[in-house]
């Protein structure tokens, strides 16, 4: 049974079924008076169906998701799309312009949801995103990368005890999926509270494209659309193996300050007490061995070799069922 779609309202517009529309939602003005706007691409199918959003760059330095959205949107045909995809490639517009994770006042946009129309700039952007986008959707995908000098193995995070989130995470099929309790002020939490099932994708590092993460993320978003019956069946090459489910993880911290040499990379499986690298002082004397506190999969790494005592270095996630 296919029912024709109705016009889709967004901002001041009403979008016809079977159209692809680029919109700019006004946020504020910059210090020089130039308008600051949220770029939104709406793919409104001819046939009625679910409404899903996909966003990137809530942290302005996380560019992999921007490329994932470009690749996904280029593969969606609005003539055959069932339902509507709202793509927001850049949410933290001021941060993105400056290559900065945060807003100019150092606020973290992903701690500013659901926001308010009269709050800080972060709070205002969050409010526009909630009222114009999240309010119209039942499902959302929030694309991220590692922060600072960290890189992440491609993974989805979400409340895996929520059956809808779990179905989406299964469809996404990244190598690892991580159960994550919600964080105050995050888009994921605000979206879930507004009644949408939200999954978060993490892959690669800030400022740089990571081709593996981009490819996995693009295929994952398309598989979610396929699972929701919004697009036609995908080619076999997009079928992925079952992900490893992890419910807990540990950061291995530097026991001494110095220069670190790591012998593992993201995706590696490690055993408890396995040597993962070492830390040397400026003279080249070994200060400490880095060992795995638990067995599991390396899902994140600090790429900066200069470490201070206590710095998080290697993120090890523990698979749910080690047999
Ligand atoms: Zn992020």
Boltz pocket constraint, residues with backbone or C-beta under 6 A from the ligand:
constraints:
  - pocket:
      binder: B
      contacts: [[A, 58], [A, 59], [A, 62], [A, 143], [A, 144], [A, 145]]
      max_distance: 6.0
